[in-house]
């Protein structure tokens, strides 16, 4: 493979994942914008939660509607449409004249964020080679974390500026334009092209991403699976295999949201500001948390394909739960000004972020691109992303209210229990997808729920499991 082609492939993967940057920027920017917004308007805790969570209401709408549109019009076109909506929503936020208008603007912006959350994992999963699909799909999570880190830096730059939140929220138009322009070099998904009957174009698309031999081999596998689907499913049927895959995908995305991460990413400036004793200290320490997240995600990309997805999820939940438990126990001592307690809270929040980064942060969006059969991938990805944003809404809307009612320590204890749920789900429900082609994963699901469960398997096929632990 020539150096020119290698460079082209790298650019394709980077721009394909760039939607994650928009995703990360807008879920992180509200962290520093909220204190500035409260300087502009007097808002209640409920309005504060509404401004934060309305992005995720829009994201639910975007996720569930945009993915089926991608099945109809193509992944590439919908990525470009997402960038345009993002740019318009960013400008609307920047020029909002009242809290109510800001809420509506955040709703519009959320549509594009939700669309990106559904489209990028689906697209990256469909264009990535099986051996490094985790690493390539993980670029989405890296872009999310970089977007968050950049947003924290923007927060710091404008924290002392009059109505600086307008610059913070409006600045998102820059990455939106970058994504729109970059989308022109993206090849269409070969699996989408085959599904639409454009087989020659699908092969050419694969040839942009693989060597000639690899492209031919993968193309034949896609064609074979497509023909099998046409033979066995002339009409859509919600089979047990499809239903189970959707249940697993939705559970993964929901659990990602309710194990405490978004409390840190949306409200860490306030939490750490309270711990350190000033707003500016909270913003600065949040940048440190964001930097830890980016570094941990970069390291994750180098080993994510070397371990089972389930192993990463389980160890991540154990580490996350342990870290939050310790934070919950130590936090009361920070209110008495103990330096050791302040330092330990920051350290264990950073440890939590490390455990989260290599597990539920990165691997969730990898498996969302892998779990679903091809005939429902767009719809199922949209549903799973919608559930993801529903979990986001719950955390963003109710955290300020819970903080005033039960206190931070009890919130962290609650998240510790939810981390235990995440561990049990990964151990007993999730099925393994690492190292398998999308067609092999689909074949596994079909055979797992086939009445003839004792059917003979070849070495080239994924190994069945009655417990759903491994392929």
Secondary structure, 3 states (H helix, E strand, C coil): CCHHHHHHHHHHHHHHHCHHHHHHHHHHHHHHHHHHHHHHCCCCHHHHHHHHHHHHHHHHHHHHHHHHHHHHHCHHHHHHHHHHHHHHHHHHHHCCCCHHHHHHHHHHHHHHHHHHHHHHHHHHHHHCCHHHHHHHHHHHHHHHHHHHHHHHHHHHHHCCCCCHHHHHHHCCHHHHHHHHHHHHHCCCCHHHHHHCCCHHHHHHHHHHHCCHHHHHHHHHHHHHHHHHHHHHCCCCCCCHHHHHHHHHHHHHHHHHHCCCHHHHHHHHHHHHHHHHCCHHHHHHHHHHHHHHHHHHHHHHHHHHHHCCHHHHHHHHHHHHHHHHHHHHHHHHHHCCCCHHHHHHHHHHHHHHHHHHHHHHHHHHHHHHCCCCCHHHHHHHHHHHHHHHHHHHHHHHHHHHHHHHHCCHHHHHHHHHHHHHHHHHHHHHCCCCCCCCCHHHHHHHHHHHCCCCCCCCCCCCCCCCCCCCCCC
